[in-house]
Every structure is written in C-alpha cells, then in structure tokens.
Amino acid sequence: MDTVPRSPNGFLASLSESDFGLIRPHLRMVDLAADSVLIETDEMLKRTYMPHKGVISLVVRLARGERVQIAMVGRDSIYGAFAGLGEAPTLNSAVVLVPGVASTIEVEPLRAAAGQSPTLRAMLMRHGLAVYAQIQQTAGCNAAHTVESRLARCLLHVRDLSGSNKIALTQEAMAQMIGARRNSVSLVAHTLQQANFIHYSRGHIEITNADGLIRTACECYATVKAQYARLLSCQQTGG
C-alpha cells in the first residue's frame, strides 16, 4: 500500500497508513466559500469537513437573532468528528468564516471505517473532545474577559488555523466571533491598529505584530493551544 501522503490538514496527516486507506476512496475536495452555511442547528450532519485552507466557525443563534461563535475549526482538525462515531443532530450552525478548501467525506462511510478501526475511532473522539474543550473555554472567556483581549485571542486563533497573517474579516464577523457589539469591535480594532499590532482596512486585517497580540490576548489563547496539544499528542504519523 502507498504511504500516507502528507496533508495540510492535521486530522488527515495524523492517520496511520491503514486508517487513511479506509477513508481515502471516499474523500473529495470542496471549496469553502466565504459565508456559506454548511449546516444549521438540529439538522443531521451528512458530511464532515477537514480544511486544508480556510476556517469554519461554529455558531449558536440566540432568540433575538444574534449569532455568537463558540469554536473554530481549521487546518488543525475536523468538523463533525462525533458524527463519525454515531448519529446525532448538530447543536450549532457551521459557517465558513475564512474561505478556502477542504477534504470532505460523507458521514456513513466514515462511520463504517471507524467501525473497523479502534485507532480511527479514538482519533475521532480526541478531535471531537478538542473542539468541545474550545467551546467550554470560549464560554468562560466571553463571560470574564475584555473585548480587547477576546478579539486579540480570536485573531491569533484565526491566524493559526488559516496559516496566514492576512485575514478577510468584517466588523460583523469579528463581533460574532467574540460575542460583542459592532461598535465595540470597531473601537477595539482601532486601538489594536494604533498599537501597531494589526492593520485593518475595509474588512481586511493584517497581523503585523503577533507578539503584541499575544501579550494583549487573554489566557484562553494559550489554554486552548495546550488543550489541543494534550488531547492530540497521541496522533499517529506512520503505518
């Protein structure tokens, strides 16, 4: 059997040769178009996504129509990991925050493959738990930390997931990311620009001083990175 090709997606790159062989015939490449809705709350997930480029935002909709981000999935992981372990409706919407491309596989063949491989099941569980840990941390962060530190955290996270210091984000998208009002985001983005941490113009952000953003970000940025490292430290890279 051929060796597993290197993938820019962390979940795919972590699979053993045999596990990758189980899903390889079912993988397809798709574009992640900006602002496209992959699934709405309470729908049954039909396919999972493993971004190579781009970022998927997991969003909850509140009664008055506000949409608040609870987690992000990018090139580090897989959206829909738990669906590969059993049937369940989604508890949030999934929207493309940063456009890109992704590998995708329908849920049924992924479940069939997981049923044949304990190591694939374990990997899906760990990636699902990593996203869940991010959701928990985000809930605490939005309740306890300042708008400035939350925005710095999210910008750094998007940079990590997308692999680029240049990000297309509107004020509305940033407000959704951190659960704040647009006017608050505008003021904070201006403050970060005045500090020469970012350059922001017409929906385009360039991170010009990542170290400055890291100093501004709350503890949650480092905490989530540590959680991912701990949960995914057993990732396989060989046959």
N, C-alpha and C positions, 0 to 999 in steps of 0.2 A: 504494500500500500504506500502511496505517496506520503511524504511527510506533511505535516500541517503547515500550510503557507502562513507566513506572518500576516496578521491582520491589524489594522489600526484600531480595531475595537477590542477592548480589554477582555470582555467575556469570551469572544471567539478565540483570541490569542491564548487564553488560559486553558482551553480544552486539550485533552490528550488526543493523540492521533486517532484512537479508536472512537472516542466520543464525537470528535469532529466528523469522522466518517459517517456516523449515524445521521447527522443532520445536513451534511454537505449537499446531498441531492435535492434537498427541499429549500435551500437558501436562494433568495432572489435579492437583487439590488433595487432600491427605490429612491426616488428623490424625496427629501423632506422640504416641502415648500413652506416659505415663511407664513406663519399664522394659520396653517392648515390644522384642522381638528382631526386627530387620529381616532379618538373615541370620546363619547360623552359618558357622564356618570350613569351607572346602573345598566349600561349596555354590556353584552357579553363580548369579551375580547376575542377576536378571531385570529389575530396575528401579533407576534411580538416584534420589537424593533431593536436593532443593535447598531447605533450610529457609528459611522466612520468619521463623519464631519457633521457639525450641527448639534443642537441641543433641544431636547424635548422637555417641556415644562408640565409638571403635574399640578393641576389646578382644582380648587373647590369653588363652587358658586354659592354665594350667600343669598339670603331671602330677598334682599333689596337689589340684587343684580350684580353686586361686586364680585370680582373674581380674584382669588388670592392664591399665589403659588405656594405649594407645600414641599416641593422637591424638584430636582432637575436630574435628567439622565443624559449623558453624552457618550463620548468615545470610551469611557471607563467601564460601561456596564450594559445592561439590557433592560428595556421597558417590557414588562409583562412576565417577569421571572416566575411569579407564583402561579400564573395561569398555566405554565408548563407542568405544574405539579397537581393540578386539579381544577375543576370547573367552578368559577365564581364570578359574579358580576363585578365590574370595576367600581371603586368607591370614589373616583375622581375623574375629571376630564384630562385628556392629554393633548397638548397643543405644541406645535413647533415654535420654539422661541427664537432659535437661530437656524437658518436654513442650512441644508447640507445633503448628505446621502447616508443611507443605512442599509445593512443587510436585514432582511425580514424573513420570518418563517411562520407559517400558519400554526396555530396552537395544537391542532390534532397530531401532526407528525412530530412536533416537539414533545408532546406528552408520550407518544409511542416510544420515542427514543429514550426519554427519561425512564420509562417503564423497563427498558432493557439494561439501563446502566445506573448503578448506585452512585458512581462518581459524578455523572451528569446531574442526577437529582440533587446531590449535595452542593454542586456548584450553583444550580438554580436557587436553592434555598439560601445560600450565602449571599448571592447578589440581591435576592429579594429582601433579606434582612438588612443589607447595607442601605437600600433605598428607604426602608422603614425607619432605620436609625436616623437618616437625614430628615425624614418627616417629623420625628419626635424633637430633634434639635431645632428645627425651624419653628415649631410651635412655641418652644421656650424662648427662642430668640426674638420672635415678633412681639412677645409679651413683655420682655425685660430690657431690650437693648434699644439704643437710639437709632433714629432713621439714618444718620450718617454712618454709624458702624455697620448697620444691616446692609446698606447699599454697597459699602466697600466690600463686605463679605460676599455679596451676590456677584459683584463684578469680577472679583477674583475667581469665584467658582465657575462662572461662565467662561472666563479665560482658560481655566484648567480643562474644562470639558470640551471646548471648541478648539483649543490649541493655537489660539491667535490673540494678540493684544488689540486687534481691531474688531469691534463688535457693532452690529447694527441693532440698536435698541431705542425705541421711542420712550418718551416720558411715561406714557400709559403702560408700556410693558414693564418699565422699571418700578412703577407704582404697584403693579400686580405682583412683581417679584418679592417685594418686601412688605406688602400689606399696608401701604401708606397712600396719602392723597397726592395727586399730581403736583400741586403747588409746593408741597413739602419736598418732593423729589427734585423739583426744579431748583429750589434753594440749596439743597444739599449738593446736587451736581455742580452748581456754580461754585460752592465752597471747595469742592474737590478739585475743580479746574483752577481756581485761584491758588491753590496749594501746589499746582503743577503735578498733581497725581494722575489726572486724566485730561484729555482734550475732547470736548463734547460740542458737536455741531450738527443740527438738523437730523437727529436720530442716529448719528454715528459717533461711537465712542472709541477713543484710542487710549489704552492704558500706557502712560508714559513713565510712571514711577510705581512699579509693583510693590517695592519695599515700603513706600509711603502708604499705600493702600493697606498693606498687611498691618502696619502699625495702627491704622485707623480702624480696621475691622475688629469686630468683637471676637471673643474666644471661640465662637461657634465655627469659624472657618477652620482653625486648627483641629478642633474637636472632631468635626465630620471627616477630615482627612485621616485622622488617627483611627476613627471607627472603621473606615473603609480598609485601611491598611491591616487592621486586626482581623476583620471578617474575611478578607480576601487573601490573606497571607499564605493560604494553602494552595493557591492557584497552581495548576499544573502547566507545564510548558513542553512536555515531551510525550512519548508514546507510553 
